[in-house]
Amino acid sequence: MADHESDVVIVGYGGAGAAAALAAVYAGAKVLILEKTPEGGGNTKYSGGVMRTYPDPNKAADHIETLCDGTTERDVVEAFVREGNRNSEWVKGMGGEIIPVSTGPRFPYALPLATFPSIRGAEGIGPRWRVKGAGEAAGIDLWVLLSRKVAEAKIKILYSSPAKKLLVEKGVGVTGVVAASGDKDVKVRAKRGVILTCGGFEYDTCMHLNYLGQSYYGICNPGNTGDGIRLAGEIGADLWHMNAAASTLGYKFPEFEFAIRHSMPYAGFIYVDQTGKRFMDEPGTETHMSWATISRIDTKTLERIRVPSYLIFDEDTRMRGAVATTNRGKVSDVYQWSEDNGVEIRKGWIKAAESIADLAYQIKIRSDCLQRTLSEYNLQCVAGYDPEHGRSPHTLVPIGRAPYYAMELQPCVFNTQGGPKRNSRAQVLDVWGNPIPRLYSAGELGSLWNRNYPGAGNVSEALVFGRIAGKNAAGEQSVIA
Ligand SMILES: Cc1cc2nc3c(=O)[nH]c(=O)nc-3n(C[C@H](O)[C@H](O)[C@H](O)COP(=O)(O)OP(=O)(O)OC[C@H]3O[C@@H](n4cnc5c(N)ncnc54)[C@H](O)[C@@H]3O)c2cc1C
């Protein structure tokens, strides 16, 4: 006997879960959502909420297919591009307003629309946009809109109720979920289908080490611990994109369980590794691709010489503004970075020194190495040419005015991409490529994106496959109880 019954049961109440719920309700189904945390919103609420348009769908599909290294089937990519272009109309249809997204002050020159302009099909990628609202960040604005529509549709949500197991009936498929509710387990019957929208594994270090090759600090929803991978894996789902994470660099202070995102207001900065050397085009590398730059291992000592790395800047940059983003989501509830970085210098989070030698001493790097790196970099600023890392001349701003500053940079993760593989109808596939009957998924749990993530693709995908999954699950024939 089930404790709850619905046509469609959705596991996880973030962007994908909300979109799936609304689509299923609009298709005439009764919907119940299970959410692990007391509030929901997931990573969607903490996100930048940025999406894209794809003015040339064919070229855009070529581009995304190439970025995914051929791991994502063409029809899945095409469904994403086609429906992604409908996201703005969908948002507007719900009463939302949309606004363009600019690239910000760090890039005082026009950036190409595509993050990777030299990759096949880049001409098909269009401008970025987000939902406008009263919130301090676009993710919150999007979430306010989605959660309002879910409330208006009177969709039942069981909060603090993590799904623990999928129920399968032989010859029928997935017919329900067992979830924890308080100190007991409840059985939730799904007459038409179950949709997994429970996010990635940003807060499961063991999964990071196994699948991503190193651990990351989360800057997102602590409820995302890979549950959907275990739920679907237990009943034979295939997995894909498990080695992919949209990662970035950030600061981890013992005061907080989560990391704080590094964000520079101005181009006068470099990163150095533990040998005091630069290793990338700091402002010009796609922020989500930091996994590709920090994963270097010393093959003799097995040490990770770029974990941590160090951010180095000078007084001119310090005075330009906060070197961290704390104005969104959870972080803004507990900490507001000072505009001139002064509080953080006094706290010792930012190391300050009158000389490069003293700065190097404080961060335990050989001072001659750090001095050499800075001298070379400052010469490149004069020449307007960075031969090794190809940093744009616009961003080659010297570091020369004492005091000098350093901060420890740690690998952080926005979101992971791996999870159960799905097809263009949002059905979860088994290891032989067959749909598992009545099981759907959407969002970053088993995302179509692989390692080369261009940004502004995960929120779009959550809404796109949420809608597809909701509509298709609602269209399943009802299991007669
Ligand atoms: C700081 C930041 C900025 C970002 N900016 C952007 C951006 O601008 N553009 C973009 O495209 N992407 C961005 N992303 C990524 C994007 O936010 C996410 O990939 C996307 O929102 C995922 O949506 P989702 O619905 O799949 O997952 P989520 O929104 O994370 O929702 C998953 C939900 O499932 C719940 N859950 C987990 N386990 C269970 C369980 N067992 N039972 C029930 N519920 C469960 C979670 O608590 C959570 O509420 C950003 C991410 C971060 C962290």
The ligand as a Gaussian input file, in Angstrom:
#p B3LYP/6-31G(d) Opt

LIG

0 1
 C       27.365000      29.361000      -8.759000
 C       26.778000      28.671000      -9.965000
 C       26.533000      29.406000     -11.121000
 C       25.986000      28.767000     -12.252000
 N       25.669000      29.530000     -13.337000
 C       25.086000      28.949000     -14.411000
 C       24.659000      29.732000     -15.513000
 O       24.729000      30.971000     -15.484000
 N       24.132000      29.087000     -16.599000
 C       24.015000      27.723000     -16.648000
 O       23.553000      27.198000     -17.666000
 N       24.379000      26.950000     -15.593000
 C       24.881000      27.531000     -14.470000
 N       25.204000      26.766000     -13.383000
 C       24.879000      25.330000     -13.418000
 C       23.370000      25.163000     -13.220000
 O       22.938000      25.988000     -12.171000
 C       22.945000      23.733000     -12.893000
 O       23.608000      22.788000     -13.642000
 C       21.420000      23.583000     -13.117000
 O       20.738000      24.612000     -12.444000
 C       20.984000      22.214000     -12.644000
 O       19.589000      22.174000     -12.515000
 P       18.958000      20.810000     -11.996000
 O       17.521000      21.068000     -11.817000
 O       19.404000      19.695000     -12.849000
 O       19.646000      20.558000     -10.562000
 P       19.465000      21.388000      -9.229000
 O       18.966000      22.762000      -9.501000
 O       20.732000      21.272000      -8.471000
 O       18.304000      20.611000      -8.471000
 C       18.493000      19.314000      -7.963000
 C       17.626000      19.157000      -6.715000
 O       17.539000      17.768000      -6.354000
 C       17.604000      17.671000      -4.946000
 N       17.983000      16.299000      -4.574000
 C       19.212000      15.739000      -4.552000
 N       19.133000      14.458000      -4.165000
 C       17.815000      14.178000      -3.954000
 C       17.087000      13.028000      -3.526000
 N       17.690000      11.866000      -3.223000
 N       15.743000      13.114000      -3.396000
 C       15.073000      14.294000      -3.651000
 N       15.734000      15.417000      -4.047000
 C       17.086000      15.360000      -4.214000
 C       18.592000      18.740000      -4.558000
 O       18.506000      19.088000      -3.194000
 C       18.203000      19.877000      -5.499000
 O       17.240000      20.719000      -4.923000
 C       25.727000      27.369000     -12.231000
 C       25.967000      26.633000     -11.062000
 C       26.459000      27.280000      -9.929000
 C       26.645000      26.472000      -8.668000

